[in-house]
């Protein structure tokens, strides 16, 4: 709203604006109190949300730690990485395997061909497939809806015959339509639309047929008109047929390699492709070979150089006949300890924050600053004042304290079914709240004791953390979820609309009251100005009468 321009005190000489401003400062006290109340509510809401974010991090950390891989981490080693490497899986035992020899590595099938053009010359990257003896592709496309001009895609080969049939597969007389080779469009001679469902059959593009699995189906790999050798190589690599292709331009040779190893992974072309590539029609498919090696004295055959033995992933890298390679797997105690410690650190951060918020000193004499007060202070003074004013928003808060107490209790109530009486509780494996009662319930780890428990029985350690319903992690996850839900009902989630949580609705009500009071203040201010204006008018009249009498008396003398 535009503030009107007023000129006060012209007759009386009184600073009307200054007087009314002072009067309105008194009148604005209720509005300032409401603004301060809203500011306190916002600060408290933000403090709640900070705790909620920490609870979310704790919950996610608990969920992440529940995966078995975090408690069954393994280390692995090979006595000769250059010949055999190993990666232990979570379910690997603490074991050792001996690879006595590798007589043959698994290989992939490779077919090398030397394509020629129609004149018998070696091809290059840019040789067009139209100049080679590759199999043509017969295309059949269907029109989805009526069209005045039907553009055929892929575009038909130059000079090819276009055959049209209707939606019921009956031939359409060639005299009733026209095909334009330049634009690739079909139009009806009578000017009508080409009807939906029409089918066009014509020659366009080239293909090769290849089979990469014993007994599998041949896969058609197609390329468009105008394609080159480079285009064909790209199509082979992107075909999803289990092969890769490489063209060497200096020799003019094309190598096609099966991605899978083993004797059942093959490369076989159909008769037409064989003829195009100059392969004997009676040639048998190219095959890979299996890996043959000896494990702990037992001959083993596999179709891959990467095999799984005793839940260890073993990769054969070279052939050898003497000097066995020993592979070992063991529990990765340090990694499991670090995983647990990472979760405990997240928990302690959350407890630290809750303790800080509920114990923070509250300075009741430091209320939020009004705008008039902020105008009189420097930025540094405002910052220091608000640090005091914002302190203690959640001091003694029952909701936060209740959530904190429940979280603490879960560490002592955690238990698991086991025959080992020394691993039934967390404190027995080195996890406890410690002797220092002033730490607010933070968890302490006895590294030596915990690592010993992990070494002794990683499965029982896993159960103590994850076994439902008495395991630690499900309990922490559920408490964090419930606590967040309770806080969210009061303070809302980040970015939540005001009507969705109680503090938001409270601030909306405050805004409504402020708006109403501001309207009343405008009326009040206008009333003050009207009264002073009336006074100015009366004084103008009095001054005018005094001047008249003075003139009259002067004239009479």
Secondary structure, 3 states (H helix, E strand, C coil): CCCCCCCCCCCCCCCHHHHHHHHHHHHCHHHHHHHHHHHHHHHHHHHHHHHHHHHHHHHHHHHHHCCHHHCCCEEEEECCCCCEEEEECCCCCCEEEEEEEEEECCEEEEEEECCEECCCCECCCCCEHHHECCEEEEEEEECCCCECCEECCCCCCCCCCCEEECCCCCECCHHHEEEECCCCEEEECCCCCECCCCEEEEEEEEEEEEEEECCCCCEEEEECCCCEHHHHHHHHHCCCCCEEEEEECCCCEEEEEEEEECCCEEEEECHHHHHHHCCCCCCCCEECECEEEEECCEEEEECCCEEEECCEEEEECCCECCCCEEEEEEECHHHHHHHHHHHHHHHHHHHHHHHHHHHCCCCCCCCCCCHHHHHCCCHHHHHHHHHHHHCCCCCCCHHHHHHHHHHHHHHHHCCCCCCCCCCCCHHHHCEECCCCHHHCCCCEECHHHHHHHHHHCHHHHHHHHHCCCCCHHHHHHHHHHHHHHHHHHHHCCCCCCHHHCHHHHHHHHHHHHHHHHHHHHHHHHHHHHHHHHHHHHHHHHHHHHHHHHHHHHHHHC
